Amino acid sequence: MITKDMSIGEIVEKYPFTVQVFKDFGMGCLGCAIAHFETLEEGVAAHGIDLDDILVELNKTAGAADNLNQ
């Protein structure tokens, strides 16, 4: 499960399919050094994105990826 306290880099590393979710929400800066260290909560606040909305989509994507790997 993805939480607001996880770093963006950690999320993308653990769940690569979430890259598209970040792009869909206007966060195309995943390659930037700050993205590897800042939390999801910090990142979405900087971009004016609703934390709850992106968490729902990230967890849907992560769950679907986990189901494919089983």
C-alpha positions as CSV (number, residue, x, y, z in Angstrom):
1,M,0.0,0.0,0.0
2,I,1.3,3.4,-1.0
3,T,1.1,6.1,1.8
4,K,1.7,9.9,1.8
5,D,4.9,9.4,3.8
6,M,6.6,7.3,1.1
7,S,9.1,9.1,-1.1
8,I,8.2,9.5,-4.7
9,G,11.4,7.6,-5.7
10,E,10.5,4.7,-3.4
11,I,7.0,4.5,-5.0
12,V,8.3,4.5,-8.5
13,E,11.0,2.0,-7.7
14,K,8.6,-0.4,-6.0
15,Y,5.7,0.1,-8.4
16,P,7.1,1.2,-11.9
17,F,3.6,1.3,-13.4
18,T,2.7,4.3,-11.2
19,V,4.9,6.5,-13.5
20,Q,1.8,7.0,-15.7
21,V,-0.3,8.0,-12.8
22,F,2.2,10.7,-11.8
23,K,2.2,11.9,-15.4
24,D,-1.6,11.9,-15.6
25,F,-1.6,14.2,-12.5
26,G,0.9,16.6,-14.1
27,M,4.0,15.3,-12.2
28,G,6.3,14.6,-15.1
29,C,9.4,15.6,-13.0
30,L,10.1,12.1,-11.7
31,G,13.7,12.2,-12.9
32,C,14.5,15.2,-10.8
33,A,16.7,14.7,-7.8
34,I,14.2,16.1,-5.3
35,A,11.6,13.5,-6.4
36,H,13.8,10.7,-5.1
37,F,13.7,12.2,-1.6
38,E,10.6,14.2,-1.1
39,T,7.5,12.4,0.2
40,L,4.4,12.0,-1.8
41,E,2.6,14.5,0.4
42,E,5.4,17.1,-0.2
43,G,5.4,16.5,-3.9
44,V,1.7,16.9,-4.5
45,A,1.5,20.0,-2.3
46,A,4.2,21.6,-4.4
47,H,2.2,20.8,-7.5
48,G,-1.2,21.7,-6.1
49,I,-2.6,18.2,-6.5
50,D,-5.1,16.6,-4.2
51,L,-3.4,14.0,-2.0
52,D,-6.4,11.8,-1.6
53,D,-7.1,11.7,-5.3
54,I,-3.6,10.7,-6.3
55,L,-3.4,8.1,-3.5
56,V,-6.5,6.4,-4.7
57,E,-5.1,6.1,-8.3
58,L,-1.6,5.1,-7.2
59,N,-2.9,2.3,-5.0
60,K,-5.3,1.1,-7.7
61,T,-2.3,0.9,-10.1
62,A,0.0,-0.7,-7.5
63,G,-2.7,-3.3,-6.6
64,A,-3.3,-4.1,-10.2
65,A,0.5,-4.6,-10.8
66,D,0.7,-6.8,-7.7
67,N,-2.2,-9.0,-9.0
68,L,-0.3,-9.4,-12.4
69,N,2.8,-10.6,-10.6
70,Q,1.0,-13.3,-8.6
